[in-house]
Amino acid sequence: MAKRGHGDLAAQEQRLAYGLLAPTFVVLLAIAIYPLFSVFYNSFTNNVFASATPTEVVGFENYRRLLSLTIQVVPPKLDDAGQPVVDGESGEVKYESAVSILPREPLRFRPVNQFTLFGTRYVLGATDPAFVLAVWDTVLFGVATVFLELALGIVVALLVNTNFKGRGLMRALILVPWAIPTAVSSQMWAYMLQPNRTGFFNTLFWHLGFGNGEIPFLSDPAWQLPSMILIDVWKTTPFMALLLLAGLQLIPADLYEAADVDGAGPVRKFFQLTLPLLRGTIAVALVFRTLDALRVFDLFQIVLGQARYSMASFTYYELIQNRQMGYSSASSVVIFVVLSIFAVAYMRGLGVKSDEH
């Protein structure tokens, strides 16, 4: 009888727990699961935003338009004798137009980039070059910013973790860039990167003898991505430093004292003591910052607009400007997959595992 009573009590507690959790599940269903399911469903349709056009299921057509790629060999131009035409000034071989050699049926491919490999010229074609370039730029942006922010964040965290006069004030000051809203900091940097001597950097480089003071930071494709990386590193390094500083605070001081007794120098203590003990904190910081960097929207939107897309800003323009809800939903799903791949790779690569009992 005692066992039955104990079992009834456990069952009642379990039912009570489910009853208390039910409102939470309902809220999650309303604000998370349903929108996520809606995005997945719309990615398989031709849904047009704010339109009376009937929605039809098109299967994987949106993904086919987004992700279809091809690589074609670009043949050299030939003269009447069948020999390659060589440019008289540069001495380089002239090639046929990439557009003319890319397939048009059943899908129309447009050139993304050309490259030479083992003496042969190739062209990479895509059905949507803007999306392919947006993915490439976003991944480059994410990898570069996270690497630089991690390296600088470790340096800053180690500096403010030491004992010195005014340490509290310094810890507060380093958070200022991160505390500034992205819309404000982006506009501020856009002014500093003006393509003439009204911009801070052009004025500085001109006084230092680098350039003529008219470097087009935000209009020249060669400068656009480095400029975006610079802005994001300036703003987000304090956040990375704050996370790493919290990890440093958890390392017992006794370990460093024991290392001093053993005669370990600063470099050895960093690589054999500090860095291994920070691995969990670094993993969390990398996951947070990588996911944040790969879904960057406001920085590209404010500074570059339609001159250059991130994955998120491309999705925004497809939905708002072109009203292609189905197509933009497919782009959102691709972003979700890319984020998941990076998150899993970080967790596995850094050896972060859940506790097993």
Solvent accessible surface area in square Angstrom, and as a share of the most:
residue,aa,sasa,rsa
1,M,185,0.83
2,A,88,0.69
3,K,182,0.77
4,R,166,0.61
5,G,39,0.37
6,H,133,0.59
7,G,37,0.35
8,D,75,0.39
9,L,97,0.48
10,A,49,0.38
11,A,38,0.29
12,Q,99,0.44
13,E,102,0.46
14,Q,103,0.46
15,R,150,0.55
16,L,111,0.55
17,A,46,0.35
18,Y,129,0.49
19,G,45,0.43
20,L,125,0.62
21,L,85,0.42
22,A,44,0.34
23,P,82,0.51
24,T,70,0.41
25,F,119,0.50
26,V,95,0.55
27,V,79,0.45
28,L,78,0.39
29,L,99,0.49
30,A,64,0.50
31,I,119,0.60
32,A,46,0.36
33,I,97,0.49
34,Y,139,0.53
35,P,54,0.34
36,L,86,0.43
37,F,134,0.56
38,S,31,0.20
39,V,50,0.29
40,F,68,0.28
41,Y,110,0.42
42,N,18,0.09
43,S,0,0.00
44,F,59,0.25
45,T,0,0.00
46,N,58,0.30
47,N,31,0.16
48,V,36,0.21
49,F,83,0.35
50,A,80,0.62
51,S,45,0.29
52,A,108,0.84
53,T,80,0.47
54,P,104,0.65
55,T,66,0.39
56,E,107,0.48
57,V,103,0.59
58,V,51,0.29
59,G,26,0.25
60,F,149,0.62
61,E,61,0.28
62,N,6,0.03
63,Y,29,0.11
64,R,109,0.40
65,R,95,0.35
66,L,0,0.00
67,L,89,0.44
68,S,21,0.14
69,L,95,0.47
70,T,24,0.14
71,I,101,0.51
72,Q,58,0.26
73,V,84,0.49
74,V,2,0.01
75,P,56,0.35
76,P,46,0.29
77,K,83,0.35
78,L,106,0.53
79,D,67,0.35
80,D,161,0.84
81,A,82,0.64
82,G,41,0.39
83,Q,108,0.48
84,P,61,0.38
85,V,47,0.27
86,V,83,0.48
87,D,41,0.21
88,G,83,0.80
89,E,173,0.78
90,S,71,0.46
91,G,49,0.48
92,E,118,0.53
93,V,58,0.33
94,K,84,0.36
95,Y,55,0.21
96,E,65,0.29
97,S,62,0.40
98,A,7,0.06
99,V,70,0.40
100,S,82,0.53
101,I,47,0.24
102,L,6,0.03
103,P,45,0.29
104,R,127,0.47
105,E,145,0.65
106,P,114,0.72
107,L,29,0.15
108,R,141,0.51
109,F,27,0.11
110,R,109,0.40
111,P,49,0.31
112,V,27,0.15
113,N,93,0.48
114,Q,74,0.33
115,F,76,0.32
116,T,78,0.45
117,L,90,0.45
118,F,192,0.80
119,G,67,0.64
120,T,47,0.27
121,R,65,0.24
122,Y,52,0.20
123,V,0,0.00
124,L,41,0.21
125,G,0,0.00
126,A,0,0.00
127,T,18,0.10
128,D,17,0.09
129,P,19,0.12
130,A,37,0.28
131,F,2,0.01
132,V,26,0.15
133,L,78,0.39
134,A,1,0.01
135,V,35,0.20
136,W,150,0.53
137,D,7,0.04
138,T,0,0.00
139,V,37,0.21
140,L,70,0.35
141,F,0,0.00
142,G,1,0.01
143,V,83,0.48
144,A,31,0.24
145,T,0,0.00
146,V,4,0.02
147,F,134,0.56
148,L,71,0.36
149,E,0,0.00
150,L,33,0.17
151,A,46,0.35
152,L,83,0.41
153,G,0,0.00
154,I,22,0.11
155,V,80,0.46
156,V,37,0.21
157,A,0,0.00
158,L,59,0.30
159,L,112,0.56
160,V,4,0.02
161,N,46,0.24
162,T,75,0.44
163,N,134,0.69
164,F,85,0.35
165,K,204,0.86
166,G,41,0.40
167,R,73,0.27
168,G,53,0.51
169,L,119,0.59
170,M,82,0.37
171,R,64,0.23
172,A,58,0.45
173,L,93,0.46
174,I,32,0.16
175,L,47,0.24
176,V,73,0.42
177,P,22,0.14
178,W,100,0.35
179,A,78,0.61
180,I,43,0.22
181,P,84,0.53
182,T,35,0.20
183,A,58,0.45
184,V,84,0.48
185,S,0,0.00
186,S,0,0.00
187,Q,79,0.35
188,M,69,0.31
189,W,14,0.05
190,A,11,0.08
191,Y,136,0.52
192,M,48,0.21
193,L,2,0.01
194,Q,57,0.25
195,P,63,0.39
196,N,61,0.31
197,R,116,0.43
198,T,113,0.66
199,G,1,0.01
200,F,108,0.45
201,F,34,0.14
202,N,0,0.00
203,T,42,0.24
204,L,68,0.34
205,F,57,0.24
206,W,110,0.39
207,H,127,0.57
208,L,106,0.53
209,G,62,0.59
210,F,133,0.56
211,G,52,0.50
212,N,97,0.50
213,G,0,0.00
214,E,103,0.46
215,I,25,0.13
216,P,46,0.29
217,F,9,0.04
218,L,35,0.17
219,S,77,0.50
220,D,44,0.23
221,P,92,0.58
222,A,77,0.60
223,W,100,0.35
224,Q,8,0.04
225,L,17,0.08
226,P,68,0.42
227,S,4,0.03
228,M,0,0.00
229,I,27,0.14
230,L,77,0.38
231,I,3,0.01
232,D,18,0.09
233,V,14,0.08
234,W,81,0.28
235,K,26,0.11
236,T,11,0.07
237,T,14,0.08
238,P,11,0.07
239,F,41,0.17
240,M,0,0.00
241,A,1,0.00
242,L,67,0.34
243,L,46,0.23
244,L,0,0.00
245,L,14,0.07
246,A,58,0.45
247,G,5,0.05
248,L,9,0.05
249,Q,99,0.44
250,L,148,0.74
251,I,17,0.09
252,P,74,0.47
253,A,67,0.52
254,D,102,0.53
255,L,72,0.36
256,Y,60,0.23
257,E,103,0.46
258,A,54,0.42
259,A,16,0.12
260,D,82,0.42
261,V,129,0.74
262,D,111,0.57
263,G,61,0.58
264,A,16,0.13
265,G,31,0.30
266,P,111,0.70
267,V,107,0.61
268,R,132,0.48
269,K,39,0.17
270,F,44,0.18
271,F,119,0.50
272,Q,122,0.54
273,L,30,0.15
274,T,5,0.03
275,L,55,0.27
276,P,72,0.45
277,L,86,0.43
278,L,1,0.01
279,R,130,0.48
280,G,41,0.40
281,T,32,0.19
282,I,15,0.08
283,A,1,0.01
284,V,74,0.42
285,A,0,0.00
286,L,15,0.07
287,V,24,0.14
288,F,121,0.50
289,R,5,0.02
290,T,2,0.01
291,L,51,0.25
292,D,59,0.31
293,A,2,0.01
294,L,0,0.00
295,R,134,0.49
296,V,12,0.07
297,F,67,0.28
298,D,59,0.31
299,L,7,0.03
300,F,0,0.00
301,Q,50,0.22
302,I,63,0.32
303,V,18,0.11
304,L,13,0.07
305,G,18,0.17
306,Q,94,0.42
307,A,69,0.54
308,R,50,0.18
309,Y,45,0.17
310,S,0,0.00
311,M,0,0.00
312,A,21,0.16
313,S,0,0.00
314,F,5,0.02
315,T,18,0.11
316,Y,82,0.31
317,Y,28,0.11
318,E,22,0.10
319,L,51,0.25
320,I,87,0.44
321,Q,105,0.47
322,N,72,0.37
323,R,107,0.39
324,Q,60,0.27
325,M,47,0.21
326,G,1,0.01
327,Y,8,0.03
328,S,4,0.03
329,S,9,0.06
330,A,0,0.00
331,S,0,0.00
332,S,36,0.23
333,V,13,0.07
334,V,20,0.11
335,I,19,0.10
336,F,99,0.41
337,V,70,0.40
338,V,24,0.14
339,L,30,0.15
340,S,41,0.27
341,I,106,0.54
342,F,47,0.19
343,A,22,0.17
344,V,80,0.46
345,A,58,0.45
346,Y,51,0.19
347,M,73,0.32
348,R,192,0.70
349,G,67,0.65
350,L,44,0.22
351,G,34,0.32
352,V,50,0.29
353,K,171,0.72
354,S,94,0.61
355,D,124,0.64
356,E,155,0.69
357,H,223,0.99
